[in-house]
Amino acid sequence: MQESYKQALRRAKDDVYVVAARHGIDTREITIEFDQDGGPELQDIHTLTVAIRNSSVTATARDIPHEWLPVATGFVDTRFSRIVSALLIELHKKAKDAGKML
């Protein structure tokens, strides 16, 4: 159970990088974290934070159900993809406002 949970989070993180690349974002310039403030226990609902590396510019999406995370490679849940896209648009706007390039 613990390993499949961790694998789902790794795949979801990879999917965020894929969506970021599709948005034209240099993936080397961002960091992605799930459940930054959560404890070590398994979470049913996640928080996703995307940040510009070496910067205080971040965007966060909350209340992402675990079942929206990928269970296999090659499949991204549409609901998760929409949340990630909106998050990246928000990050891009905040970056622009802060004079940062993505």
VMD Tcl script that draws the C-alpha trace (Angstrom):
set ca {
  {0.00 0.00 0.00}
  {2.70 2.48 1.02}
  {4.76 1.79 -2.13}
  {1.80 2.16 -4.51}
  {0.90 5.42 -2.73}
  {4.43 6.79 -3.18}
  {4.45 5.62 -6.80}
  {1.19 7.49 -7.48}
  {2.72 10.68 -6.07}
  {5.87 10.23 -8.21}
  {3.78 9.70 -11.33}
  {1.63 12.71 -10.53}
  {4.75 14.83 -10.10}
  {6.01 13.61 -13.49}
  {2.63 14.47 -15.00}
  {2.88 18.01 -13.62}
  {6.24 18.37 -15.39}
  {4.67 17.11 -18.64}
  {1.79 19.59 -18.40}
  {4.27 22.37 -17.56}
  {6.31 21.55 -20.66}
  {3.12 21.67 -22.75}
  {2.55 25.16 -21.35}
  {6.01 26.17 -22.53}
  {7.46 26.32 -19.02}
  {11.10 25.39 -18.58}
  {10.72 22.49 -16.17}
  {14.21 23.08 -14.79}
  {12.91 26.37 -13.36}
  {10.15 24.90 -11.19}
  {9.80 22.67 -8.16}
  {6.80 20.49 -7.39}
  {5.74 19.34 -3.94}
  {2.77 17.39 -2.70}
  {1.50 17.85 0.84}
  {4.31 20.17 1.98}
  {2.71 20.74 5.36}
  {1.28 17.26 5.77}
  {2.64 14.56 8.00}
  {4.10 11.22 6.99}
  {0.73 9.46 6.98}
  {-1.11 8.60 3.79}
  {-3.36 11.40 2.57}
  {-6.76 11.00 0.88}
  {-6.76 14.66 -0.15}
  {-3.62 16.38 -1.43}
  {-2.17 19.85 -1.69}
  {0.03 20.55 -4.72}
  {2.51 23.42 -4.68}
  {4.47 24.52 -7.73}
  {7.20 27.10 -7.20}
  {9.82 28.90 -9.20}
  {13.18 27.51 -8.17}
  {15.17 29.82 -5.86}
  {12.22 32.18 -5.51}
  {9.30 32.87 -3.21}
  {6.86 32.72 -6.15}
  {4.47 29.80 -5.64}
  {1.02 28.62 -6.60}
  {-0.93 26.06 -4.60}
  {-3.94 23.87 -5.33}
  {-5.74 22.24 -2.43}
  {-8.27 19.46 -2.00}
  {-7.04 17.17 -4.79}
  {-8.50 13.68 -4.22}
  {-5.91 10.91 -4.22}
  {-7.97 8.93 -6.73}
  {-7.33 11.69 -9.32}
  {-3.62 10.89 -9.28}
  {-2.32 8.52 -11.96}
  {-2.52 4.81 -11.35}
  {-0.50 3.95 -14.45}
  {1.85 5.71 -16.81}
  {0.38 7.28 -19.90}
  {-2.95 8.24 -18.34}
  {-3.61 11.60 -16.70}
  {-6.99 12.12 -15.07}
  {-8.72 15.02 -16.84}
  {-9.70 16.59 -13.53}
  {-6.11 16.49 -12.28}
  {-4.84 17.89 -15.58}
  {-7.27 20.82 -15.37}
  {-6.16 21.64 -11.84}
  {-2.50 21.50 -12.88}
  {-3.12 23.71 -15.92}
  {-4.92 26.33 -13.81}
  {-2.14 26.19 -11.24}
  {0.53 26.72 -13.89}
  {-1.37 29.65 -15.38}
  {-1.54 31.20 -11.91}
  {2.19 30.57 -11.38}
  {3.03 32.11 -14.76}
  {1.02 35.25 -13.90}
  {2.67 35.55 -10.48}
  {6.08 35.06 -12.06}
  {5.42 37.76 -14.62}
  {4.21 40.14 -11.89}
  {7.43 39.43 -9.93}
  {9.61 39.98 -13.01}
  {10.60 36.30 -13.23}
  {10.81 34.28 -16.42}
  {9.55 30.74 -16.79}
}
mol new
graphics top color blue
foreach p $ca { graphics top sphere $p radius 0.5 }
foreach p [lrange $ca 0 end-1] q [lrange $ca 1 end] { graphics top cylinder $p $q radius 0.2 }
display resetview
